[in-house]
Amino acid sequence: MKSTYDCVVIGAGPAGTAAASITAEAGLSTLLIEREQVPRFHVGESLMPETYWPLERLGMNERVRSAGWQVKKSVQFVTHRGNESSPFFFRQHDDRDCSDTWQVERSEFDKMLFDRAAELGADCYDQTRLLDVRFDETGAACGVELKCSDGQTRMIDCRVVVDASGQQSFLANKLGLKKVNPDLKKAAIWTYFRDAKRGEGDHEGATIIMNTESQNAWFWFIPQSRGITSIGCVGDNDYLLKGRGTPAEVFQQELANCPGLKPRLMGATQLGDVKTAKEFSYSTSQHAGQGWVLVGDAWGFIDPVYSSGVYFALEMGIRAADCIVEAFAADDLSGKRLGAWNESFEKGASWVRKLVHAFYTKEFSIGRFMKEHPEHQGNVTNLLIGRVFQDGAGEMFADMDASIQRAKMSTSM
């Protein structure tokens, strides 16, 4: 580890590894640090098809394709009564290779990205913890203080800090930029099963989103390789984790309350204990400053329901890195220059955020909306694929808002 770098990237998840890969490939001296030992466990296994494009930029698609992970070709929704929507098959919408994606094992997937950053020239260190980000007298980020795997503390000088520290959100917390969405304070309880009943043919690897009868929670069903399926329950933090017993007991209670999931687990075997996480949705009021930029979950977290996390992280990492390379070329490391990618990204992400809010509206049903407005089938599929950065991505929402309003009025009568 050197004492001076052009860029220091904090966190070796998809956002950080993507950013480090691009800056290193462009010739900027780059340090990538990760506090845990790589590979490390992480939830968030389901990819959006649009992940194809940042992976292609990183030279990773063939490696991911050859890893043997479960191919994902569709998404399906199941109502609180157990009624199943027609599957959204990505290839029926766009018959190209980019319409197939994967249900990855994140420890292996993230390790591949970590190794790729090293191949492209980044200095990559795991078991290295960030203690602080240093700022100079002008307010510019100018370095970091680290505790390394050998137990030594090191002061590293740099010109740009990329905060990809995930939900730790180091700089956002340090600078008071984090804003929690009070309507989306969620928690997740999840575990893994062997031999859960999957779909058939092209639907075998589908992510399935299933509501519980009470509509106070929902389950994800994510088929993985080797016959293993990731199954998790998401609901309001207080509802799931306060006053109801252990997380394992709550998981079983909600499972008994989910008509779409129970038949899929007949004969299946649970593997290991349940895990829990707070899935609070939050944003940041400022995304870049002199010598620093936020990416990935350090930039913000929406919700896991549409599996946008990995795609958005990779996309942010690459967009931010491109701005960093341009900023060095222009000798302008201002927040305006480093965060120039943010406006267009936020516009696209806002459509997923809006779809998330619709999902948590009890009066909304995506199946019913499709019956009312079949002309929006392509628009909905685009959002599920992740095509949110093109013109017209949000054109369906006027009709969706009206549909939700009508449903609310009918239930209040």
KAVEN-V870230 format. One record per helix or strand. SS is the DSSP state (H for helix, E for strand). FROM is the first residue (numbers start at 1). LEN is the number of residues. If there is no record, write none. Layout:
# KAVEN-V870230
ss,from,len
SS,FROM,LEN
SS,FROM,LEN
This chain:
# KAVEN-V870230
ss,from,len
E,4,7
H,14,12
E,30,4
E,46,1
H,51,7
H,61,5
E,70,3
E,74,5
E,84,1
E,88,2
H,90,4
H,97,3
E,101,3
H,106,14
E,123,3
E,129,7
E,141,7
E,153,11
H,166,3
H,170,5
E,178,3
E,186,9
H,201,3
E,207,5
E,217,7
H,225,3
E,228,9
H,237,5
H,247,10
H,259,7
E,269,10
E,282,3
E,288,2
E,292,3
H,296,3
E,301,1
H,309,22
H,335,4
H,342,18
H,366,7
H,374,12
H,397,16
